[in-house]
């Protein structure tokens, strides 16, 4: 079954599986780079919604700009 999934579908499943574990801390390292435009915004919004009040460590490369974090290091 897994071999029939395209890379975007595999990435969505990986994100959902991580969120289903209800972690206190989630590390996101380029997990949303594969998505584009509105889909990327929706998935990132969903991650923020599901992780509200918890810690997200979001590794960004130099080209990405984010402003919706409590703290940027």
PDB file of N, H, CA, C and O in Angstrom:
ATOM      1  N   UNK A   1       0.818  -1.195   0.000  1.00  0.00           N
ATOM      2  CA  UNK A   1       0.000   0.000   0.000  1.00  0.00           C
ATOM      3  C   UNK A   1       0.859   1.254   0.000  1.00  0.00           C
ATOM      4  O   UNK A   1       0.598   2.176  -0.773  1.00  0.00           O
ATOM      5  N   UNK A   2       1.864   1.308   0.838  1.00  0.00           N
ATOM      6  H   UNK A   2       2.076   0.559   1.465  1.00  0.00           H
ATOM      7  CA  UNK A   2       2.704   2.487   0.951  1.00  0.00           C
ATOM      8  C   UNK A   2       3.399   2.857  -0.336  1.00  0.00           C
ATOM      9  O   UNK A   2       3.665   4.034  -0.579  1.00  0.00           O
ATOM     10  N   UNK A   3       3.696   1.885  -1.158  1.00  0.00           N
ATOM     11  H   UNK A   3       3.480   0.928  -0.960  1.00  0.00           H
ATOM     12  CA  UNK A   3       4.393   2.175  -2.406  1.00  0.00           C
ATOM     13  C   UNK A   3       3.495   2.873  -3.418  1.00  0.00           C
ATOM     14  O   UNK A   3       3.993   3.447  -4.387  1.00  0.00           O
ATOM     15  N   UNK A   4       2.190   2.836  -3.214  1.00  0.00           N
ATOM     16  H   UNK A   4       1.786   2.370  -2.427  1.00  0.00           H
ATOM     17  CA  UNK A   4       1.258   3.495  -4.123  1.00  0.00           C
ATOM     18  C   UNK A   4       1.032   4.958  -3.772  1.00  0.00           C
ATOM     19  O   UNK A   4       0.391   5.687  -4.529  1.00  0.00           O
ATOM     20  N   UNK A   5       1.547   5.385  -2.647  1.00  0.00           N
ATOM     21  H   UNK A   5       2.068   4.793  -2.032  1.00  0.00           H
ATOM     22  CA  UNK A   5       1.367   6.765  -2.223  1.00  0.00           C
ATOM     23  C   UNK A   5       2.428   7.655  -2.845  1.00  0.00           C
ATOM     24  O   UNK A   5       3.586   7.258  -2.969  1.00  0.00           O
ATOM     25  N   UNK A   6       2.030   8.866  -3.239  1.00  0.00           N
ATOM     26  H   UNK A   6       1.089   9.189  -3.138  1.00  0.00           H
ATOM     27  CA  UNK A   6       3.019   9.811  -3.751  1.00  0.00           C
ATOM     28  C   UNK A   6       3.691  10.509  -2.560  1.00  0.00           C
ATOM     29  O   UNK A   6       3.207  10.392  -1.434  1.00  0.00           O
ATOM     30  N   UNK A   7       4.785  11.224  -2.786  1.00  0.00           N
ATOM     31  H   UNK A   7       5.178  11.318  -3.701  1.00  0.00           H
ATOM     32  CA  UNK A   7       5.517  11.851  -1.679  1.00  0.00           C
ATOM     33  C   UNK A   7       4.667  12.800  -0.837  1.00  0.00           C
ATOM     34  O   UNK A   7       4.857  12.873   0.377  1.00  0.00           O
ATOM     35  N   UNK A   8       3.746  13.519  -1.446  1.00  0.00           N
ATOM     36  H   UNK A   8       3.591  13.459  -2.432  1.00  0.00           H
ATOM     37  CA  UNK A   8       2.900  14.440  -0.686  1.00  0.00           C
ATOM     38  C   UNK A   8       1.972  13.665   0.245  1.00  0.00           C
ATOM     39  O   UNK A   8       1.787  14.049   1.400  1.00  0.00           O
ATOM     40  N   UNK A   9       1.391  12.582  -0.251  1.00  0.00           N
ATOM     41  H   UNK A   9       1.542  12.270  -1.189  1.00  0.00           H
ATOM     42  CA  UNK A   9       0.517  11.760   0.587  1.00  0.00           C
ATOM     43  C   UNK A   9       1.291  11.139   1.748  1.00  0.00           C
ATOM     44  O   UNK A   9       0.791  11.084   2.872  1.00  0.00           O
ATOM     45  N   UNK A  10       2.496  10.676   1.479  1.00  0.00           N
ATOM     46  H   UNK A  10       2.901  10.721   0.566  1.00  0.00           H
ATOM     47  CA  UNK A  10       3.329  10.096   2.535  1.00  0.00           C
ATOM     48  C   UNK A  10       3.648  11.125   3.611  1.00  0.00           C
ATOM     49  O   UNK A  10       3.638  10.811   4.802  1.00  0.00           O
ATOM     50  N   UNK A  11       3.933  12.358   3.187  1.00  0.00           N
ATOM     51  H   UNK A  11       3.941  12.613   2.220  1.00  0.00           H
ATOM     52  CA  UNK A  11       4.264  13.412   4.148  1.00  0.00           C
ATOM     53  C   UNK A  11       3.047  13.775   4.997  1.00  0.00           C
ATOM     54  O   UNK A  11       3.174  13.980   6.204  1.00  0.00           O
ATOM     55  N   UNK A  12       1.872  13.855   4.377  1.00  0.00           N
ATOM     56  H   UNK A  12       1.769  13.688   3.396  1.00  0.00           H
ATOM     57  CA  UNK A  12       0.646  14.133   5.139  1.00  0.00           C
ATOM     58  C   UNK A  12       0.407  13.067   6.193  1.00  0.00           C
ATOM     59  O   UNK A  12       0.073  13.383   7.335  1.00  0.00           O
ATOM     60  N   UNK A  13       0.576  11.809   5.816  1.00  0.00           N
ATOM     61  H   UNK A  13       0.847  11.553   4.888  1.00  0.00           H
ATOM     62  CA  UNK A  13       0.386  10.699   6.750  1.00  0.00           C
ATOM     63  C   UNK A  13       1.379  10.795   7.897  1.00  0.00           C
ATOM     64  O   UNK A  13       1.017  10.560   9.049  1.00  0.00           O
ATOM     65  N   UNK A  14       2.618  11.135   7.597  1.00  0.00           N
ATOM     66  H   UNK A  14       2.912  11.326   6.660  1.00  0.00           H
ATOM     67  CA  UNK A  14       3.635  11.272   8.639  1.00  0.00           C
ATOM     68  C   UNK A  14       3.290  12.359   9.645  1.00  0.00           C
ATOM     69  O   UNK A  14       3.472  12.176  10.849  1.00  0.00           O
ATOM     70  N   UNK A  15       2.795  13.487   9.158  1.00  0.00           N
ATOM     71  H   UNK A  15       2.647  13.635   8.180  1.00  0.00           H
ATOM     72  CA  UNK A  15       2.415  14.591  10.052  1.00  0.00           C
ATOM     73  C   UNK A  15       1.230  14.178  10.917  1.00  0.00           C
ATOM     74  O   UNK A  15       1.234  14.411  12.126  1.00  0.00           O
ATOM     75  N   UNK A  16       0.221  13.570  10.311  1.00  0.00           N
ATOM     76  H   UNK A  16       0.218  13.381   9.329  1.00  0.00           H
ATOM     77  CA  UNK A  16      -0.962  13.139  11.065  1.00  0.00           C
ATOM     78  C   UNK A  16      -0.582  12.094  12.107  1.00  0.00           C
ATOM     79  O   UNK A  16      -1.060  12.156  13.240  1.00  0.00           O
ATOM     80  N   UNK A  17       0.262  11.143  11.749  1.00  0.00           N
ATOM     81  H   UNK A  17       0.651  11.093  10.829  1.00  0.00           H
ATOM     82  CA  UNK A  17       0.688  10.117  12.708  1.00  0.00           C
ATOM     83  C   UNK A  17       1.401  10.742  13.899  1.00  0.00           C
ATOM     84  O   UNK A  17       1.198  10.326  15.040  1.00  0.00           O
ATOM     85  N   UNK A  18       2.233  11.734  13.632  1.00  0.00           N
ATOM     86  H   UNK A  18       2.398  12.072  12.706  1.00  0.00           H
ATOM     87  CA  UNK A  18       2.938  12.422  14.718  1.00  0.00           C
ATOM     88  C   UNK A  18       1.945  13.143  15.629  1.00  0.00           C
ATOM     89  O   UNK A  18       2.082  13.096  16.851  1.00  0.00           O
ATOM     90  N   UNK A  19       0.943  13.813  15.040  1.00  0.00           N
ATOM     91  H   UNK A  19       0.832  13.851  14.047  1.00  0.00           H
ATOM     92  CA  UNK A  19      -0.045  14.541  15.843  1.00  0.00           C
ATOM     93  C   UNK A  19      -0.960  13.599  16.628  1.00  0.00           C
ATOM     94  O   UNK A  19      -1.400  13.939  17.726  1.00  0.00           O
ATOM     95  N   UNK A  20      -1.247  12.424  16.076  1.00  0.00           N
ATOM     96  H   UNK A  20      -0.889  12.148  15.184  1.00  0.00           H
ATOM     97  CA  UNK A  20      -2.099  11.463  16.780  1.00  0.00           C
ATOM     98  C   UNK A  20      -1.458  10.957  18.072  1.00  0.00           C
ATOM     99  O   UNK A  20      -2.155  10.513  18.984  1.00  0.00           O
ATOM    100  N   UNK A  21      -0.154  11.024  18.144  1.00  0.00           N
ATOM    101  H   UNK A  21       0.412  11.385  17.403  1.00  0.00           H
ATOM    102  CA  UNK A  21       0.549  10.602  19.362  1.00  0.00           C
ATOM    103  C   UNK A  21       0.415  11.640  20.472  1.00  0.00           C
ATOM    104  O   UNK A  21       0.810  11.394  21.612  1.00  0.00           O
ATOM    105  N   UNK A  22      -0.150  12.811  20.130  1.00  0.00           N
ATOM    106  H   UNK A  22      -0.471  13.011  19.205  1.00  0.00           H
ATOM    107  CA  UNK A  22      -0.394  13.896  21.087  1.00  0.00           C
ATOM    108  C   UNK A  22       0.863  14.252  21.886  1.00  0.00           C
ATOM    109  O   UNK A  22       0.846  14.211  23.116  1.00  0.00           O
ATOM    110  N   UNK A  23       1.945  14.597  21.197  1.00  0.00           N
ATOM    111  H   UNK A  23       1.959  14.630  20.197  1.00  0.00           H
ATOM    112  CA  UNK A  23       3.197  14.866  21.904  1.00  0.00           C
ATOM    113  C   UNK A  23       3.170  16.213  22.627  1.00  0.00           C
ATOM    114  O   UNK A  23       2.435  17.122  22.239  1.00  0.00           O
ATOM    115  N   UNK A  24       3.974  16.330  23.677  1.00  0.00           N
ATOM    116  H   UNK A  24       4.570  15.591  23.992  1.00  0.00           H
ATOM    117  CA  UNK A  24       4.145  17.616  24.350  1.00  0.00           C
ATOM    118  C   UNK A  24       5.104  18.498  23.569  1.00  0.00           C
ATOM    119  O   UNK A  24       5.021  19.725  23.624  1.00  0.00           O
ATOM    120  N   UNK A  25       6.015  17.864  22.842  1.00  0.00           N
ATOM    121  H   UNK A  25       6.083  16.867  22.798  1.00  0.00           H
ATOM    122  CA  UNK A  25       6.991  18.577  22.017  1.00  0.00           C
ATOM    123  C   UNK A  25       6.982  17.950  20.627  1.00  0.00           C
ATOM    124  O   UNK A  25       6.999  16.727  20.490  1.00  0.00           O
ATOM    125  N   UNK A  26       6.956  18.786  19.610  1.00  0.00           N
ATOM    126  H   UNK A  26       6.943  19.780  19.721  1.00  0.00           H
ATOM    127  CA  UNK A  26       7.008  18.292  18.232  1.00  0.00           C
ATOM    128  C   UNK A  26       8.133  19.010  17.504  1.00  0.00           C
ATOM    129  O   UNK A  26       8.219  20.237  17.534  1.00  0.00           O
ATOM    130  N   UNK A  27       8.979  18.252  16.860  1.00  0.00           N
ATOM    131  H   UNK A  27       8.908  17.254  16.836  1.00  0.00           H
ATOM    132  CA  UNK A  27      10.077  18.817  16.078  1.00  0.00           C
ATOM    133  C   UNK A  27       9.714  18.696  14.609  1.00  0.00           C
ATOM    134  O   UNK A  27       9.483  17.598  14.102  1.00  0.00           O
ATOM    135  N   UNK A  28       9.667  19.830  13.933  1.00  0.00           N
ATOM    136  H   UNK A  28       9.855  20.722  14.344  1.00  0.00           H
ATOM    137  CA  UNK A  28       9.315  19.876  12.514  1.00  0.00           C
ATOM    138  C   UNK A  28      10.541  20.366  11.759  1.00  0.00           C
ATOM    139  O   UNK A  28      10.953  21.515  11.918  1.00  0.00           O
ATOM    140  N   UNK A  29      11.120  19.510  10.948  1.00  0.00           N
ATOM    141  H   UNK A  29      10.785  18.576  10.818  1.00  0.00           H
ATOM    142  CA  UNK A  29      12.325  19.854  10.205  1.00  0.00           C
ATOM    143  C   UNK A  29      12.050  19.711   8.722  1.00  0.00           C
ATOM    144  O   UNK A  29      12.309  18.660   8.135  1.00  0.00           O
ATOM    145  N   UNK A  30      11.533  20.755   8.120  1.00  0.00           N
ATOM    146  H   UNK A  30      11.323  21.608   8.597  1.00  0.00           H
ATOM    147  CA  UNK A  30      11.272  20.732   6.691  1.00  0.00           C
ATOM    148  C   UNK A  30      10.086  19.879   6.290  1.00  0.00           C
ATOM    149  O   UNK A  30       9.933  19.545   5.115  1.00  0.00           O
ATOM    150  N   UNK A  31       9.238  19.520   7.252  1.00  0.00           N
ATOM    151  H   UNK A  31       9.362  19.791   8.206  1.00  0.00           H
ATOM    152  CA  UNK A  31       8.126  18.619   6.952  1.00  0.00           C
ATOM    153  C   UNK A  31       7.104  19.222   6.009  1.00  0.00           C
ATOM    154  O   UNK A  31       6.388  18.491   5.325  1.00  0.00           O
ATOM    155  N   UNK A  32       7.026  20.535   5.962  1.00  0.00           N
ATOM    156  H   UNK A  32       7.607  21.129   6.518  1.00  0.00           H
ATOM    157  CA  UNK A  32       6.001  21.158   5.115  1.00  0.00           C
ATOM    158  C   UNK A  32       6.575  21.724   3.822  1.00  0.00           C
ATOM    159  O   UNK A  32       5.836  22.316   3.036  1.00  0.00           O
ATOM    160  N   UNK A  33       7.861  21.559   3.582  1.00  0.00           N
ATOM    161  H   UNK A  33       8.462  21.077   4.221  1.00  0.00           H
ATOM    162  CA  UNK A  33       8.475  22.098   2.363  1.00  0.00           C
ATOM    163  C   UNK A  33       7.906  21.480   1.092  1.00  0.00           C
ATOM    164  O   UNK A  33       7.885  22.120   0.041  1.00  0.00           O
ATOM    165  N   UNK A  34       7.451  20.256   1.187  1.00  0.00           N
ATOM    166  H   UNK A  34       7.468  19.736   2.041  1.00  0.00           H
ATOM    167  CA  UNK A  34       6.952  19.550   0.011  1.00  0.00           C
ATOM    168  C   UNK A  34       5.615  20.135  -0.466  1.00  0.00           C
ATOM    169  O   UNK A  34       5.242  19.977  -1.629  1.00  0.00           O
ATOM    170  N   UNK A  35       4.899  20.813   0.442  1.00  0.00           N
ATOM    171  H   UNK A  35       5.202  20.941   1.386  1.00  0.00           H
ATOM    172  CA  UNK A  35       3.605  21.392   0.095  1.00  0.00           C
ATOM    173  C   UNK A  35       3.784  22.807  -0.433  1.00  0.00           C
ATOM    174  O   UNK A  35       4.782  23.469  -0.145  1.00  0.00           O
ATOM    175  N   UNK A  36       2.815  23.260  -1.205  1.00  0.00           N
ATOM    176  H   UNK A  36       2.005  22.722  -1.439  1.00  0.00           H
ATOM    177  CA  UNK A  36       2.893  24.601  -1.773  1.00  0.00           C
ATOM    178  C   UNK A  36       1.642  25.398  -1.461  1.00  0.00           C
ATOM    179  O   UNK A  36       0.557  24.841  -1.292  1.00  0.00           O
ATOM    180  N   UNK A  37       1.809  26.708  -1.387  1.00  0.00           N
ATOM    181  H   UNK A  37       2.690  27.160  -1.524  1.00  0.00           H
ATOM    182  CA  UNK A  37       0.703  27.642  -1.309  1.00  0.00           C
ATOM    183  C   UNK A  37      -0.290  27.392  -0.198  1.00  0.00           C
ATOM    184  O   UNK A  37       0.079  27.227   0.964  1.00  0.00           O
ATOM    185  N   UNK A  38      -1.571  27.366  -0.578  1.00  0.00           N
ATOM    186  H   UNK A  38      -1.871  27.500  -1.523  1.00  0.00           H
ATOM    187  CA  UNK A  38      -2.661  27.258   0.382  1.00  0.00           C
ATOM    188  C   UNK A  38      -2.590  25.958   1.183  1.00  0.00           C
ATOM    189  O   UNK A  38      -2.885  25.951   2.378  1.00  0.00           O
ATOM    190  N   UNK A  39      -2.202  24.862   0.533  1.00  0.00           N
ATOM    191  H   UNK A  39      -1.962  24.869  -0.438  1.00  0.00           H
ATOM    192  CA  UNK A  39      -2.111  23.581   1.232  1.00  0.00           C
ATOM    193  C   UNK A  39      -1.070  23.664   2.350  1.00  0.00           C
ATOM    194  O   UNK A  39      -1.297  23.166   3.453  1.00  0.00           O
ATOM    195  N   UNK A  40       0.049  24.284   2.066  1.00  0.00           N
ATOM    196  H   UNK A  40       0.233  24.688   1.170  1.00  0.00           H
ATOM    197  CA  UNK A  40       1.103  24.426   3.073  1.00  0.00           C
ATOM    198  C   UNK A  40       0.610  25.260   4.250  1.00  0.00           C
ATOM    199  O   UNK A  40       0.845  24.915   5.408  1.00  0.00           O
ATOM    200  N   UNK A  41      -0.077  26.364   3.941  1.00  0.00           N
ATOM    201  H   UNK A  41      -0.267  26.644   3.000  1.00  0.00           H
ATOM    202  CA  UNK A  41      -0.618  27.218   5.000  1.00  0.00           C
ATOM    203  C   UNK A  41      -1.630  26.457   5.857  1.00  0.00           C
ATOM    204  O   UNK A  41      -1.633  26.593   7.081  1.00  0.00           O
ATOM    205  N   UNK A  42      -2.487  25.658   5.219  1.00  0.00           N
ATOM    206  H   UNK A  42      -2.485  25.548   4.225  1.00  0.00           H
ATOM    207  CA  UNK A  42      -3.494  24.896   5.954  1.00  0.00           C
ATOM    208  C   UNK A  42      -2.848  23.859   6.869  1.00  0.00           C
ATOM    209  O   UNK A  42      -3.257  23.703   8.019  1.00  0.00           O
ATOM    210  N   UNK A  43      -1.851  23.160   6.365  1.00  0.00           N
ATOM    211  H   UNK A  43      -1.519  23.288   5.431  1.00  0.00           H
ATOM    212  CA  UNK A  43      -1.189  22.129   7.166  1.00  0.00           C
ATOM    213  C   UNK A  43      -0.427  22.749   8.329  1.00  0.00           C
ATOM    214  O   UNK A  43      -0.478  22.235   9.447  1.00  0.00           O
ATOM    215  N   UNK A  44       0.282  23.853   8.075  1.00  0.00           N
ATOM    216  H   UNK A  44       0.324  24.270   7.167  1.00  0.00           H
ATOM    217  CA  UNK A  44       0.999  24.525   9.156  1.00  0.00           C
ATOM    218  C   UNK A  44       0.018  25.065  10.198  1.00  0.00           C
ATOM    219  O   UNK A  44       0.290  25.004  11.397  1.00  0.00           O
ATOM    220  N   UNK A  45      -1.118  25.591   9.746  1.00  0.00           N
ATOM    221  H   UNK A  45      -1.340  25.641   8.772  1.00  0.00           H
ATOM    222  CA  UNK A  45      -2.143  26.067  10.673  1.00  0.00           C
ATOM    223  C   UNK A  45      -2.701  24.935  11.525  1.00  0.00           C
ATOM    224  O   UNK A  45      -2.936  25.102  12.722  1.00  0.00           O
ATOM    225  N   UNK A  46      -2.908  23.788  10.900  1.00  0.00           N
ATOM    226  H   UNK A  46      -2.716  23.653   9.928  1.00  0.00           H
ATOM    227  CA  UNK A  46      -3.407  22.616  11.627  1.00  0.00           C
ATOM    228  C   UNK A  46      -2.399  22.168  12.681  1.00  0.00           C
ATOM    229  O   UNK A  46      -2.786  21.824  13.798  1.00  0.00           O
ATOM    230  N   UNK A  47      -1.123  22.170  12.340  1.00  0.00           N
ATOM    231  H   UNK A  47      -0.809  22.450  11.433  1.00  0.00           H
ATOM    232  CA  UNK A  47      -0.084  21.795  13.311  1.00  0.00           C
ATOM    233  C   UNK A  47      -0.126  22.762  14.492  1.00  0.00           C
ATOM    234  O   UNK A  47      -0.088  22.335  15.646  1.00  0.00           O
ATOM    235  N   UNK A  48      -0.204  24.059  14.210  1.00  0.00           N
ATOM    236  H   UNK A  48      -0.235  24.406  13.272  1.00  0.00           H
ATOM    237  CA  UNK A  48      -0.272  25.058  15.288  1.00  0.00           C
ATOM    238  C   UNK A  48      -1.518  24.852  16.146  1.00  0.00           C
ATOM    239  O   UNK A  48      -1.450  24.945  17.372  1.00  0.00           O
ATOM    240  N   UNK A  49      -2.646  24.577  15.513  1.00  0.00           N
ATOM    241  H   UNK A  49      -2.701  24.501  14.517  1.00  0.00           H
ATOM    242  CA  UNK A  49      -3.902  24.363  16.230  1.00  0.00           C
ATOM    243  C   UNK A  49      -3.820  23.146  17.149  1.00  0.00           C
ATOM    244  O   UNK A  49      -4.202  23.214  18.317  1.00  0.00           O
ATOM    245  N   UNK A  50      -3.325  22.046  16.620  1.00  0.00           N
ATOM    246  H   UNK A  50      -3.015  21.990  15.671  1.00  0.00           H
ATOM    247  CA  UNK A  50      -3.248  20.808  17.395  1.00  0.00           C
ATOM    248  C   UNK A  50      -2.185  20.871  18.485  1.00  0.00           C
ATOM    249  O   UNK A  50      -2.281  20.158  19.484  1.00  0.00           O
ATOM    250  N   UNK A  51      -1.184  21.705  18.306  1.00  0.00           N
ATOM    251  H   UNK A  51      -1.106  22.284  17.494  1.00  0.00           H
ATOM    252  CA  UNK A  51      -0.101  21.801  19.275  1.00  0.00           C
ATOM    253  C   UNK A  51      -0.239  23.037  20.171  1.00  0.00           C
ATOM    254  O   UNK A  51       0.716  23.411  20.852  1.00  0.00           O
ATOM    255  N   UNK A  52      -1.403  23.666  20.178  1.00  0.00           N
ATOM    256  H   UNK A  52      -2.178  23.362  19.625  1.00  0.00           H
ATOM    257  CA  UNK A  52      -1.624  24.864  20.995  1.00  0.00           C
ATOM    258  C   UNK A  52      -1.280  24.578  22.453  1.00  0.00           C
ATOM    259  O   UNK A  52      -1.727  23.588  23.033  1.00  0.00           O
ATOM    260  N   UNK A  53      -0.482  25.460  23.028  1.00  0.00           N
ATOM    261  H   UNK A  53      -0.118  26.264  22.557  1.00  0.00           H
ATOM    262  CA  UNK A  53      -0.075  25.300  24.419  1.00  0.00           C
ATOM    263  C   UNK A  53       1.073  24.328  24.625  1.00  0.00           C
ATOM    264  O   UNK A  53       1.499  24.085  25.754  1.00  0.00           O
ATOM    265  N   UNK A  54       1.564  23.780  23.538  1.00  0.00           N
ATOM    266  H   UNK A  54       1.218  23.978  22.621  1.00  0.00           H
ATOM    267  CA  UNK A  54       2.677  22.837  23.609  1.00  0.00           C
ATOM    268  C   UNK A  54       3.869  23.424  22.868  1.00  0.00           C
ATOM    269  O   UNK A  54       3.777  24.505  22.286  1.00  0.00           O
ATOM    270  N   UNK A  55       4.967  22.722  22.891  1.00  0.00           N
ATOM    271  H   UNK A  55       5.042  21.844  23.364  1.00  0.00           H
ATOM    272  CA  UNK A  55       6.203  23.206  22.280  1.00  0.00           C
ATOM    273  C   UNK A  55       6.377  22.641  20.873  1.00  0.00           C
ATOM    274  O   UNK A  55       6.304  21.432  20.653  1.00  0.00           O
ATOM    275  N   UNK A  56       6.611  23.554  19.925  1.00  0.00           N
ATOM    276  H   UNK A  56       6.671  24.536  20.103  1.00  0.00           H
ATOM    277  CA  UNK A  56       6.966  23.146  18.561  1.00  0.00           C
ATOM    278  C   UNK A  56       8.350  23.704  18.276  1.00  0.00           C
ATOM    279  O   UNK A  56       8.570  24.911  18.380  1.00  0.00           O
ATOM    280  N   UNK A  57       9.270  22.844  17.923  1.00  0.00           N
ATOM    281  H   UNK A  57       9.091  21.863  17.838  1.00  0.00           H
ATOM    282  CA  UNK A  57      10.591  23.267  17.464  1.00  0.00           C
ATOM    283  C   UNK A  57      10.542  23.136  15.947  1.00  0.00           C
ATOM    284  O   UNK A  57      10.475  22.029  15.411  1.00  0.00           O
ATOM    285  N   UNK A  58      10.575  24.271  15.265  1.00  0.00           N
ATOM    286  H   UNK A  58      10.629  25.169  15.700  1.00  0.00           H
ATOM    287  CA  UNK A  58      10.391  24.289  13.814  1.00  0.00           C
ATOM    288  C   UNK A  58      11.699  24.753  13.190  1.00  0.00           C
ATOM    289  O   UNK A  58      12.045  25.931  13.274  1.00  0.00           O
ATOM    290  N   UNK A  59      12.421  23.841  12.572  1.00  0.00           N
ATOM    291  H   UNK A  59      12.140  22.884  12.504  1.00  0.00           H
ATOM    292  CA  UNK A  59      13.692  24.173  11.932  1.00  0.00           C
ATOM    293  C   UNK A  59      13.412  24.746  10.544  1.00  0.00           C
ATOM    294  O   UNK A  59      12.780  24.097   9.710  1.00  0.00           O
ATOM    295  N   UNK A  60      13.882  25.954  10.309  1.00  0.00           N
ATOM    296  H   UNK A  60      14.395  26.481  10.987  1.00  0.00           H
ATOM    297  CA  UNK A  60      13.674  26.631   9.030  1.00  0.00           C
ATOM    298  C   UNK A  60      15.015  26.868   8.363  1.00  0.00           C
ATOM    299  O   UNK A  60      16.033  27.034   9.034  1.00  0.00           O
ATOM    300  N   UNK A  61      15.009  26.882   7.040  1.00  0.00           N
ATOM    301  H   UNK A  61      14.182  26.747   6.495  1.00  0.00           H
ATOM    302  CA  UNK A  61      16.244  27.271   6.357  1.00  0.00           C
ATOM    303  C   UNK A  61      16.219  28.798   6.180  1.00  0.00           C
ATOM    304  O   UNK A  61      15.220  29.444   6.497  1.00  0.00           O
ATOM    305  N   UNK A  62      17.283  29.351   5.691  1.00  0.00           N
ATOM    306  H   UNK A  62      18.095  28.827   5.434  1.00  0.00           H
ATOM    307  CA  UNK A  62      17.421  30.800   5.583  1.00  0.00           C
ATOM    308  C   UNK A  62      16.416  31.476   4.669  1.00  0.00           C
ATOM    309  O   UNK A  62      16.200  32.683   4.775  1.00  0.00           O
ATOM    310  N   UNK A  63      15.802  30.722   3.776  1.00  0.00           N
ATOM    311  H   UNK A  63      15.977  29.742   3.690  1.00  0.00           H
ATOM    312  CA  UNK A  63      14.861  31.314   2.823  1.00  0.00           C
ATOM    313  C   UNK A  63      13.453  31.425   3.377  1.00  0.00           C
ATOM    314  O   UNK A  63      12.632  32.177   2.852  1.00  0.00           O
ATOM    315  N   UNK A  64      13.172  30.686   4.430  1.00  0.00           N
ATOM    316  H   UNK A  64      13.839  30.075   4.857  1.00  0.00           H
ATOM    317  CA  UNK A  64      11.824  30.684   4.988  1.00  0.00           C
ATOM    318  C   UNK A  64      11.676  31.786   6.022  1.00  0.00           C
ATOM    319  O   UNK A  64      12.577  32.026   6.826  1.00  0.00           O
ATOM    320  N   UNK A  65      10.547  32.445   5.993  1.00  0.00           N
ATOM    321  H   UNK A  65       9.815  32.250   5.341  1.00  0.00           H
ATOM    322  CA  UNK A  65      10.248  33.505   6.954  1.00  0.00           C
ATOM    323  C   UNK A  65       8.974  33.149   7.694  1.00  0.00           C
ATOM    324  O   UNK A  65       7.956  32.841   7.074  1.00  0.00           O
ATOM    325  N   UNK A  66       9.024  33.188   8.985  1.00  0.00           N
ATOM    326  H   UNK A  66       9.851  33.438   9.489  1.00  0.00           H
ATOM    327  CA  UNK A  66       7.860  32.898   9.821  1.00  0.00           C
ATOM    328  C   UNK A  66       7.744  33.974  10.883  1.00  0.00           C
ATOM    329  O   UNK A  66       8.749  34.444  11.415  1.00  0.00           O
ATOM    330  N   UNK A  67       6.524  34.360  11.187  1.00  0.00           N
ATOM    331  H   UNK A  67       5.707  33.978  10.755  1.00  0.00           H
ATOM    332  CA  UNK A  67       6.325  35.363  12.223  1.00  0.00           C
ATOM    333  C   UNK A  67       5.301  34.930  13.268  1.00  0.00           C
ATOM    334  O   UNK A  67       5.025  35.675  14.208  1.00  0.00           O
ATOM    335  N   UNK A  68       4.741  33.742  13.113  1.00  0.00           N
ATOM    336  H   UNK A  68       4.966  33.137  12.349  1.00  0.00           H
ATOM    337  CA  UNK A  68       3.688  33.318  14.019  1.00  0.00           C
ATOM    338  C   UNK A  68       4.195  32.387  15.130  1.00  0.00           C
ATOM    339  O   UNK A  68       3.521  31.428  15.507  1.00  0.00           O
ATOM    340  N   UNK A  69       5.382  32.687  15.641  1.00  0.00           N
ATOM    341  H   UNK A  69       5.929  33.466  15.334  1.00  0.00           H
ATOM    342  CA  UNK A  69       5.956  31.901  16.717  1.00  0.00           C
ATOM    343  C   UNK A  69       6.127  32.789  17.946  1.00  0.00           C
ATOM    344  O   UNK A  69       6.287  34.004  17.835  1.00  0.00           O
ATOM    345  N   UNK A  70       6.090  32.162  19.112  1.00  0.00           N
ATOM    346  H   UNK A  70       5.961  31.174  19.202  1.00  0.00           H
ATOM    347  CA  UNK A  70       6.305  32.910  20.349  1.00  0.00           C
ATOM    348  C   UNK A  70       7.754  33.365  20.489  1.00  0.00           C
ATOM    349  O   UNK A  70       8.039  34.435  21.027  1.00  0.00           O
ATOM    350  N   UNK A  71       8.656  32.531  19.995  1.00  0.00           N
ATOM    351  H   UNK A  71       8.424  31.661  19.558  1.00  0.00           H
ATOM    352  CA  UNK A  71      10.077  32.842  20.129  1.00  0.00           C
ATOM    353  C   UNK A  71      10.820  32.335  18.905  1.00  0.00           C
ATOM    354  O   UNK A  71      10.629  31.193  18.487  1.00  0.00           O
ATOM    355  N   UNK A  72      11.666  33.179  18.332  1.00  0.00           N
ATOM    356  H   UNK A  72      11.821  34.107  18.672  1.00  0.00           H
ATOM    357  CA  UNK A  72      12.481  32.791  17.188  1.00  0.00           C
ATOM    358  C   UNK A  72      13.938  32.910  17.610  1.00  0.00           C
ATOM    359  O   UNK A  72      14.388  33.954  18.084  1.00  0.00           O
ATOM    360  N   UNK A  73      14.661  31.813  17.424  1.00  0.00           N
ATOM    361  H   UNK A  73      14.296  30.965  17.039  1.00  0.00           H
ATOM    362  CA  UNK A  73      16.076  31.786  17.845  1.00  0.00           C
ATOM    363  C   UNK A  73      16.954  31.792  16.616  1.00  0.00           C
ATOM    364  O   UNK A  73      18.179  31.772  16.732  1.00  0.00           O
TER     365      UNK A  73
END
